[in-house]
Amino acid sequence: MVPALRYIRGACGPALGGFPGGFSSAGRPAPGRSWPLCQGGRPASTRSFDVVVIGGGIVGLASARALILRHPALSIGVLEKEKDLAIHQTGHNSGVIHSGIYYKPESLKAKLCVQGAALIYEYCKQKGISYKQCGKLIVAVEQEEIPRLQALYERGQQNGVQGLRLIQQEDIKKKEPYCRGLMAIDCPYTGIVDYRQVALSFAEDFQEAGGFVLTNFEVKDIELAKESPSRSKDGMKYPIVIRNTKGEEVQCQYVVTCAGLYSDRISELSGCDPDPQIVPFRGDYLILKPEKCYLVKGNIYPVPDSRFPFLGVHFTPRMDGSIWLGPNAVLAFKREGYRPFDFSARDIMDVIIKRGPAGVRAQALDRDGNLIEDFVFDGGVGDIGNRILHVRNAPSPAATSSLAISGMIADEVQQRFKL
């Protein structure tokens, strides 16, 4: 179980003598107290940071953790718009630890997924986070699917995925007694985990190393500090001002954005390119009745159709013992619309003015309406753009790849900003 985290809610006024809610000045809970969710003030020093990470999902938290472990002398803060961490894409996914079999050889997705899966397993072992390496079968049920299955097996071999083997009908039954198919790829390295638990553990590592997490901080503006007698000193050292919807602000030298569903809008706020644009599609799952869960032991996937950018409807075990079946892919009328009738006029207008491929579960589109399949990281130009690194497109398998992505981001930040 991950201990309760120390949150700092909003950019409030200075607190003297320590943290409210029982924190000592060393940043630890007072004797006999856990780490509650803090309300109110915070030390004045946390108004300014060397580096700010925008986004408290698994990629943002992994990146903040990597940065502070590599640069312990720097002051680093995470800004999250919600009151809790990791509740959107991190908290709404199937929980699969992907092996890296699907992705184009030499792509960032392939490299970071294979590296990331190994790192996630190692991290969970070190931290005592429960996971199950339950494996996966990718099953061909039609003769015409077998060439695609064999090509996928070869791709997995090229990507360095561990333990792959092609199996026939009898071995399929041994692995999954209630599954029927002509041929399958047995992928024993696939697993499942609760990614929100992993993300909260990243946050705890980050805070224990001296980092700060500010929740309820929805970014509204990113701009250069204005010259004035009262803030000229901070303006020189911390030239970027990040302001939230309540008018509170923090200053920093450099920014890394990991804003997930809002990555395009945060980029635009900073004066950088709004493309690629995020287009939200909702995936719905069905859940097997508890008395039917014995039918599925591990992940069971169909052979993917290369015409579509998703993996198809599949069976996925969960850490709580339930079995999910899905997802479908339907256009979401709100970026955080988890219910069928959640609606945001701005979000749907952003979508319908872009041309997208029909029948595709789009995640990010370029300005010509083409699907972007790989991870995208970029910066900008000018006084602000030169101080920002944007994680623009980090779709599945970003959770699996989070520790590998964070290492790459830390490398890029160090090189780009000469830390």
N, C-alpha and C positions, 0 to 999 in steps of 0.2 A: 504494500500500500504506500503510495506517495504521500509524504507528510503535507499538511496544509501549507500553502505558499504565502509569502509576504507580498501583498499587493500594495501599491501606492496609487490611490485613486485620484487622478487629476493633477494638474499642476497648480497647487495651492500655495499659500504663504509659508514662510519659514517656521520651523518648530524648534524650540530651544530645549537643550538638555536631553534630546533623544527623540524617539518615534512615539506617536500616540498609540494607545492600545497596548502599552507594556513593553516596547522594544528598548533595549539598551542602546547606548550610543555606538556600540560596536556592530550594530545591525542584527544582533541576535535577540530572540525573545527573552524577556525577563524571566528569572527562575520560576518554574511552575506554570509558565504560560506557553501555549502553542503559538503558531504564527497565524493570527486572525487576519481577516480582510480589513485593512486600515481605512479609516475614514479621516478626512480632514488633511492636516498639514503634513509637510515633509521638510527635510533639511534644505536650507537655502542653496547649498552646493549642488543639489540635484536639478536646479533650474538650468544648468549648463552642462553639456556633455561634449566629449571629444567626438563620439559617434552615436547617432540615434538610429535604431532599427524600427521602421514603421511596419507593424503587423505582428500580432501575437499568436500566429498559427505555428505549425510544426517547423516550417522552413525558416520563419523569422526567429523563432526561439533557438533552433539549432545553430543558426548563423550568429546570433548574439552570443551564444555559449562559446562557439569556436573563436570568435573575435576576442572575448575577454580572457579565455584560456591562453591564447597566443600573445595577447597584449595586456597583461594584468595591471600595468600602470595607467592605462587609459580609463577614463570615465565613460561608461556605455549605458545607454538607456533604451528600453523597448516601449513603444507607444501602441496601445491596443484600444480600439474604439468601444469594445464591449466591457462589461463589468467583470467578465471571466475570460480566461485564456482558452484558445484552441477549441472554440465551440462551433465553427462553421465548417469549412471543408475538412479540417482535421478531425472534427467530431462527427462528421456525417459521411463516412466512407465505409467500405466493406471490411477494412482491417486486414487486407491481404499483404503479406510480405512477398512481393513479386521477385521472381528469379532473374528476369532480364531476357527471357527467351524471345519476346515478340518484336523487339526494337531493331531498327536498321543497324547493321554492323558499323562500328566506328562513330555512331551518333552519340551525342551527349546522353540521351536517354539510356542507351545500351550500356555505356561505360559507367555512368553514375548509378544505374540500378544494380548492376552486378556488384560494384564496390559497396553500394549502400546497404544491400541485403546482408552482406557479411558483417558490416559495421553495426547494423541494427541487432543482429543476433548476438554479437559480442557485447554490445552495450546492455542489452536486456539481461544477459547472464551476469554481468558485473553488478548491475543494480537490483537484481532479484525481481525483475518485472516478468510476469507470467507471459509465456507465448507457447505456441504449439507448432512444431514443424511437421504439419500433417500431410504435406505433399499436394500434388495436383495431377489430375489426368486431363489431357486435352484429347477429346474422343472424336474420331471420324465415324459417322453412322451411315454415310453414303459412299459408294465407290468413288464418285467424283471428288470427294474430299481428301482422298488418300495422297494424291500428289502434293496438295497444299500442306498436308500434315508433314510429309517427308521434307518439304522445303523449309517448314518451320523448325523441324528438328535440326537441319543443317545450319539454320540461322542461329539457333541456340548454341550449337557447337562453336560457331565462329565467335559468339559473344562470350564464350568461356563459362557458360552456365554449368554448374556441377551436377553430376549424376544422371544426366539425361539418358533415356533409353526408349526405343520403340518397342511396344509390346503388342501381342495379338489377343484374340478374343478370350482365350483361357486365362491369360495373366490379368486382363481387365477384370474378370470375375473374381480373381483372387484379391485384387486391390479393392474393388468396389463390387460386392456381391450382387447388388441390385442395379448395376449399370450394364448396359448392353452397347456394343460397338464393334466395328470391324477391325480397327487398329487404334492405338492411342500412344501419345507421348507420356511417359511416366516422368514427372518432374518432382523428385523428392525434396528439393531445396525450398520449395514454396512453403510458406507458413502463414500464421495469423497472429495478430496482437491487437491490443487496444491502443491505438495511436494517440488518443488524447492522454492516456496515462504516460506514454513515452514523452509527449510534448511537455507535460507538467514536470516530468523529471528533468528535462532540458532546462526548464525555467528555474527549477530549484538549483541545479548546478550553476547556472548563470548568476543567481542571486548570492549563492554561497561564495562565489568568486568576486563579489563586490558590485555586481550589476544591479540596475534598478528597473522595475517594471511599473509603468504608469498605465492603469486601466481607466475606462471611461474617458478616454482621450481620443475623440474622433477628429482627425486632421481635416482642417478646412482650408488653411493657407500655408504655403511654403514660400518664403521671400527672404531677401537680403535685409540684414539689420540696418535700420536707418540711423544716421549719425545724429547724436544728441549728447549734450554734456553728461547726462546721467548714465548713459549706456555705451559711451564711446569705447571704454576699455573692453567690455564684453563684446562689443560689436567688432572690434579688431580681432579678438581671439576666437570668438564664436559668431561668425558672420551670417549664419543661417538661422532664421526665426521660423519655428513651426507653431502655428496657432490652431487651437481647436474650436469647435462650434460654440463653446461657452466663453470665448475670448481669452482663455488662458494660453500661455505660451511657454516654450522651452527654446533655448538656443544651443547650437552645436557647430562643430567644424565640418562634419561629414554626415551623410545620410545614406542608409541602405534601405530600400523599400521592398517589402515582401508582403504585398497587400492582397494577394489572392484574387478574389472576385472583383476587387477595385483597383487592380494594378494599373489599368489604363488611365483611370481618373486621377490617381495619385501622381502618375507621370505627368499628366497634363497640368495639374496644379503646380508642379515644379518648373513648368515651362518647357518640358521635354516632349518628345513625340507621343501623341496619344495612340499611335499604332504600335503593336497589334492591339485590336480591340477585343475585349472579353465579351463573349456571347454566352449567357447562362442556359444550360439545358439541365433539366431535373431528371434524375434517375430514380424510379420507384422500385421497391422490392416487395416480394411476398415472403411470408414466413411459414415454414412447415409447422403443422400442428405438433406439439411435443411428442405425442405418441407415434409420430412418423419419422422422427429424427434419426432413428436407427438405419434408415434407408441410405444415408449419406455419411461416409467416414471422413473424406477430405474434400478439397476443392475439385469440382467437375466442370470443365469448360468445353464449349464446342470448338471446332476448328474455325478460326476467325476468317471472315470474308474480307479480302483485301480491298473491296470497294468501299468499305466503311471503316471509320477510324476508331471503332470500339471493339471490345472483345466478345460481344454476344452475351446472351442471357446464360447465367451459370449458377451452380449451387456453391454456396460458401458457408462453411462452419464459422460460428462466432465463439468468442472466448467464454460467453455465458452458456454455451451448449446448444443454442438455437441454430437453425439452418436457414439462411436467406436464399431466395431465388430471385434473380434479377441481374442488373437493372434494365429497365426500358430506357428510352431517351425521348423526353418531351420538352419542348421549348418552355422555359420558365419565364413567367411574366414579372419576376422580381429576382434580383441577384441572390437574395437570401430567402427565396420562396420555397420552403420545404413542404407546404401544403398545396393541393391542386389549384386553389383559387386565390393564393397570395398574388397581389398585383401591385406593380409600381409603374405609373405612367412613364416616368423618365427611363426606366430600364427597358420597357417594351419599345419605346421610340428609338432608343439606341440600337436595338436589334433590327427593327423592321426597315431601317434605312440602309442597312448593309446587305449586300447580295451574298448569300451563302449557298453551298452545295446542298441540293435536296436530299433528304433522308440521312443527313450526317449529324452526329452528335458533336456540334461545334463547341470548341473551348476558346480558341483565339483565332481571329481572322486578320489577315493583312488588309491593306487599303483596297486591294482588288477583290476582296471577298474570298481569298484562298485560305484553306485550313492550314494553320501552323502546327506541325506535329511534334517539333522538338522543343526543348527548353530554350528560353530566350532571356539573355541578360544584356543590358545596355546602360549607357549613361547619356549625358547630354553635352551641350556646349555652353559657353558663357560662364559667368561668375557662379551661378547656382549649379548648372548642369555639370560642370567639372568637379563638383563636390558630391555628386550623387551617383549611386549604382542602383539600378532598378532590376529586380527579378520580375520579368514581364510575363512569362508564360511558364508555369510549373504545374502541368496537369499530372495525372497518374502516369508514372509511379513516383510522384514527388515525395510522398510520405516514406516509402521504402528508401528513396534516395537521399533523404534529408541530411544525414550526416555527411555523405559524400558531397552533396551540394554545398553544405556549410563550409567544408574545407576548400572548395573551389572559390566560394565567395570570399573567404578570408584571404586566400591568395590574391584574388583580384583587388580587394580593398587595399591590401598591403602594397601592391604594385601601383595601383592607380593613384592612391593618396599618399604614397611614400611614408607610411607610418613607421 
